[in-house]
Amino acid sequence: MQQNVITLVKKYSSMWRWALVGVTTVVIDYLIFISTYSVITSVLIANFCAGLFSITFNYLAHYFWSFKSQADHSNSGVKYLVNLVIFWSAGTLLLKVLITAGIDPKIAKLIPIPFIAPLSFLSLKFFVFKKKAI
């Protein structure tokens, strides 16, 4: 039984590392968004400020640790930016709609996560940090 667990952890190690980096990124993003939004009350500006810090952490942690990428930063960085623009735009739009609908920003900021996170993992694994075929 213990050997089966070890085998599963090793087999899905990039997924476990991705999840840990993702949770840490969400905490950073959430705290900065809530802090900024309480002062500025602009979803776009608060989400941009939060994203600036959390995305930098996210890229570096995924590149060096989650996916242990060997890709040139100019290649993976461009792909990451495309990925970022798509998911950040979708998340910000959904966040704006939720807050405009009267949902507390502290709750609204968490709602997009279960929808965007799985798509982000697949995009990062198979597009941004895709391993080269040997």
PyMOL commands that set and color helices and strands:
alter all, ss='L'
color gray80, all
select helices_A, chain A and resi 2-11+13-40+43-66+73-100+105-108+113-128
alter helices_A, ss='H'
color red, helices_A
deselect
rebuild
show_as cartoon
